[in-house]
């Protein structure tokens, strides 16, 4: 199981979008786009997605670039599944999304 998990990666998207009357619809559209692209909310304005390997990262990044709203600060990083699993929660607890995703078992095809 460790070998299978070691090839998976996670993409983390962190964003701030200026929240004025003009940008609220753009914020909502961007958030909905992230969900449609398979990202799951980790925390407010932080979304995560599991990908098969590092080769998929550039493809995912290109898809996101097409949907970035004006006046936004968007950050993206890829980390290994192992690094993601080593993340520590210092206060609070895992969200329901995280609890569900942690139970998912990856099967090598």
Secondary structure, 3 states (H helix, E strand, C coil): CHHHHHCCEEEEEEEEECCCHHHHHHHHHHHHHHHHCCCEEEECCEEEEEECCCHHHHHHHHHHHCCCCCCEEEEEEEEEHHHHHCCCCCCCCCCHHHHHHHHCCCCCC
